[in-house]
Amino acid sequence: MLKTPGHYDFMPWRRRPRITWPNGARIAFWVAPNIEHYEYDPPPNARRMPWPRPVPDVSGYSWRDYGNRAGFWRMADVMARHGVRGSVSLNVAVCDHYPEIVERCCELGWELFSHGTYNTRYFYGMTEEQQRAVIRENRETILRASGQSMDGWLTPAISNDETTQHILAEEGILYTLDLLHDDQPTPIRTRGGQRLVSIPYSLEVNDVPLFVMRNTPPDRYAAICKAQFDLLYEEGAESGTVMCLPIHPYLIGQPHRIAALGEVLRHVTGHDKVWLATGREIARHYIDHHLAAHEAWIAEGTP
């Protein structure tokens, strides 16, 4: 049998212990704006080039810089209009490069978690101590810039290796988004037995694959996101589900796309029994109310 990372156990959907959300909600809906900074001339990585064109990639840099200059503000206004907070997948260098963005996120009551320092600094080839140093520096920077604890983590470009989840747990991170295996929170196995949970982060409704890789029109993007929500909402009547909407200001914040985000949020908030949560809130509720039951069920060998 092929080797697997072994980060989580098989938990058949129909037999695992039921999850309930606050106030009888069927679904926990959370939005993860990826607020990023790409270095103009980043250090090389042996496994991946940060830019598709020769460095320095002036047009590539400026396209992503559009998100911080224009797209973020448009996106934040639409989210605020619908009463939806963000849980920011933050390249932590933004705290120093664009402090106004962090200030606006804090004004809106958004959560900040780490997406590494820059989105051009991958974890490929890093030693455990190098990874640990990034996590610790990111925690200190987020605390300094916002007063928030750093409870969540998404590795830059999802470049985590087999050790990353263990290091996150050892460093006290509550939840990870590096694993894409479920529609509910699940416990993560860690080598030292420290607590770490995975909460759903979707590449299926992520605007990068849809807009950049598949050239999806905005109206089709909205239809895909609404279809994702509709089925998870239906299934949530049996056991609470999670929908994450990952977005990027340089994409969803474009004038011809921003209305699609508003359409999706209007659809979601038009339903009752929806918990408009943050990543931290979902993780803490799961830890407080369901983690022990899931771990006991796995230990019994129920699958």
Beta strands, then each sheet from edge to edge (+ up, - down):
strand 1: 27-35
strand 2: 87-90
strand 3: 111-114
strand 4: 152-153
strand 5: 175-176
strand 6: 186-187
strand 7: 197-198
strand 8: 241-247
strand 9: 274-276
sheet 1: 3+ 2+ 1+ 8+
sheet 2: 3+ 2+ 1+ 9+
sheet 3: 4+ 5+ 7+ 6-
end
